[in-house]
Amino acid sequence: MGITALFVILLVILIFLVSYIPNLTLRKKIFIVIATLLVCFAVLAILFATQFGGGREPIQESDSVEIKQ
């Protein structure tokens, strides 16, 4: 939910800022907005993939525990 809100806020800000740039066609303005959103999404995906899994290691069996038969 928070990521969706972040993208909506970023989209509104980008559209607002790009609309003030003169000498750009509508196609170039749309391309700039889409490219910026894709870069932002890629950075967020990399952060989620690396940061949240960084401190955790998979549970492994200890070698000191002996199996009793």
C-alpha positions in Angstrom: 0.0 0.0 0.0 2.8 2.4 0.8 4.7 1.7 -2.4 1.6 2.4 -4.4 1.1 5.7 -2.7 4.8 6.5 -3.3 4.4 5.8 -7.0 1.2 7.9 -7.3 2.9 10.9 -5.5 6.0 10.5 -7.7 3.8 10.3 -10.8 1.9 13.5 -9.9 5.1 15.4 -9.1 6.8 14.2 -12.4 3.8 15.2 -14.5 3.7 18.6 -12.8 7.4 19.2 -13.3 7.5 17.9 -16.9 4.5 20.0 -17.9 6.6 23.2 -17.3 9.4 22.2 -19.6 9.0 24.1 -22.9 9.9 22.8 -26.3 9.0 19.2 -25.6 6.4 17.2 -27.4 3.8 15.3 -25.6 5.4 12.0 -26.6 8.8 13.1 -25.1 7.1 14.2 -21.9 5.3 10.8 -21.6 8.6 9.0 -22.3 10.4 11.0 -19.6 7.7 10.2 -17.0 7.6 6.4 -17.9 11.4 6.1 -17.9 11.7 7.9 -14.5 9.0 5.6 -13.0 10.8 2.5 -14.3 14.1 3.6 -12.8 12.4 4.3 -9.5 10.7 0.9 -9.5 14.0 -0.8 -10.4 15.8 0.9 -7.5 13.1 0.0 -5.1 13.1 -3.6 -6.3 16.9 -3.9 -5.8 16.6 -2.3 -2.3 13.9 -4.8 -1.3 15.8 -7.7 -2.7 19.1 -6.9 -1.0 18.3 -5.0 2.2 15.6 -7.0 3.8 17.2 -10.4 3.2 20.7 -9.3 4.2 20.8 -10.0 7.9 19.0 -13.4 7.8 20.7 -16.7 7.2 18.9 -19.9 6.6 18.5 -22.2 9.5 21.1 -24.9 9.4 21.5 -28.0 11.6 24.3 -27.8 14.1 27.1 -30.3 13.8 27.3 -30.6 17.5 23.9 -32.3 17.8 24.3 -36.0 17.6 21.5 -38.2 16.4 20.6 -40.8 19.1 19.6 -44.3 17.8 
